[in-house]
Amino acid sequence: MKSDDELKKTFEIREKENNIVHFSVVSECSEKQECERRCEIVMEEFKSIFDQDPQRKVGILLDLSGLRDVKFPPTPQARQKYVDLASHKQIGKIAILGSSPFHVSIAKSVFILAEKDNISAFNSEEEALKWLNTN
């Protein structure tokens, strides 16, 4: 299994202007334990963002455009944790950027299970950011 430092290289979370958090997944996990540990690390990073200002709502730009192959989809436990994260009261609009219909459909299903209804998929970051910045 990859170390935490290696797992942190498989994604990037950074805050952009206008209360948008860019969550980019650059590579898939190659085994069940990696998938679950990466999910825990992602949740820790989002918690630190939410804790900065518990009243602030953020939009999410979920960038899956770097994913091409399906090596190991999220485990049921990791999917549930992502549903819990997506259900967070501070998350508003969610834009999904991706070229793989499989990855986009998995992400959409997570957000639907989280009862988020303000989600949309895009082919370009520019379109996604424009949508996130509108009320």
HELIX and SHEET records of a PDB file:
HELIX    1   1 ASP A    4  LYS A    8  1                                   5    
HELIX    2   2 LYS A   32  GLN A   52  1                                  21    
HELIX    3   3 PRO A   76  ALA A   86  1                                  11    
HELIX    4   4 PRO A  101  LEU A  113  1                                  13    
HELIX    5   5 GLU A  125  LEU A  132  1                                   8    
SHEET    1   A 5 PHE A  11  LYS A  16  0                                        
SHEET    2   A 5 ILE A  20  VAL A  25 -1                                        
SHEET    3   A 5 VAL A  58  ASP A  63  1                                        
SHEET    4   A 5 ILE A  91  LEU A  97  1                                        
SHEET    5   A 5 ILE A 119  PHE A 122  1                                        
END                                                                             
